[in-house]
Amino acid sequence: MPYQKNDFPVLKEYYTEYCAKRFDKMKHLFCKSLNIEYEDISDEEPNIIQGDMVLSDEQLQNPKTKLVDKCIIRFAKEKNMRMIKIGRSTYVSENGQIGYIFTTSKAYKQGNREKYWFAYRRKTLEKLDNCREKYVVYGCKDENTLICLPVEKIEKSVNRMNSSVNEDGSISHWHMVFFKDNNGQFTWMVSKPSIEEININEYVI
């Protein structure tokens, strides 16, 4: 990916994520080689999110409350809908026709704007194969700013985005880059064949 000024914290986060996933894979392989059944331990999370759900002030301030969970609850409230959890951050509408992937990013300062960096992976969409409509909901810095992009719109632009590859040369994910200016206007940056910023204010919640 092109390296720009102030991109170091973003690249560091990507590398840290890579190391964590690699270590997790090694743990599974190690246990498998010793015929040990590996069990992931995680906190129980609600399987259903409703539009009337709210987080208490204590939950909002609790560092253990994940940002993505805050974004999911706020989204359900704004849409006044009931969603069923089918994956770590994957939900479907009650009738199973609309699917959502939730993901978050910190804000990175670039000049007088905020920059948000996400990874778009097709593999995460596999659980939504039976959905008529699919969306990726991007939480930008906190739950107060959500961008809900149709997967169809993203797919039309994947060839214009930078990407990262696996060891076999196949694409592992594409880089979704958003900018927010001082007036609260959002753009989506694509890099090919030349850099262009697309206005996405209509998708901001």
Long-range contacts (C-beta under 8 A, 24 or more apart in sequence): 1-162, 1-164, 1-175, 2-162, 2-191, 4-110, 5-110, 6-108, 6-109, 6-110, 6-115, 7-108, 9-106, 9-108, 10-108, 10-115, 10-117, 13-106, 14-119, 45-69, 45-85, 46-85, 47-84, 47-85, 48-82, 48-83, 48-84, 48-85, 49-73, 49-76, 49-82, 49-83, 49-85, 49-91, 50-76, 50-82, 50-83, 51-76, 51-77, 51-79, 51-80, 51-81, 51-82, 52-77, 53-77, 67-104, 67-139, 67-142, 67-143, 68-102, 68-103, 68-104, 68-139, 70-139, 70-142, 70-143, 71-102, 71-104, 71-137, 71-139, 71-143, 71-146, 72-102, 73-143, 74-143, 74-144, 74-146, 75-100, 75-102, 75-137, 75-146, 75-148, 75-205, 78-146, 78-205, 86-127, 87-124, 87-127, 90-124, 90-127, 90-128, 92-128, 92-131, 96-130, 96-131, 97-131, 97-132, 97-133, 98-131, 98-132, 98-133, 98-134, 98-135, 99-125, 99-127, 99-128, 99-131, 99-133, 99-134, 99-135, 100-134, 100-135, 100-136, 100-137, 100-148, 101-125, 101-128, 101-134, 101-135, 101-136, 101-137, 102-136, 102-137, 102-139, 103-136, 103-137, 103-138, 103-139, 104-138, 104-139, 104-140, 105-138, 105-139, 105-140, 105-141, 105-178, 106-141, 107-140, 107-141, 107-180, 110-179, 112-181, 112-182, 113-179, 113-180, 113-181, 113-182, 114-140, 114-141, 114-179, 114-180, 115-177, 115-178, 115-179, 116-140, 116-141, 116-177, 116-178, 116-179, 116-180, 117-175, 117-176, 117-177, 118-175, 118-176, 118-177, 118-178, 119-164, 119-173, 119-174, 119-175, 119-176, 120-154, 120-158, 120-161, 120-173, 120-174, 120-175, 120-176, 121-172, 121-173, 125-151, 138-176, 138-178, 140-178, 140-180, 140-186, 145-180, 145-204, 145-205, 146-204, 146-205, 147-178, 147-186, 147-200, 147-203, 147-204, 147-205, 148-203, 148-205, 149-188, 149-200, 149-203, 157-190, 157-198, 159-192, 160-190, 160-191, 160-192, 160-193, 160-196, 161-190, 161-191, 161-192, 162-191, 162-192
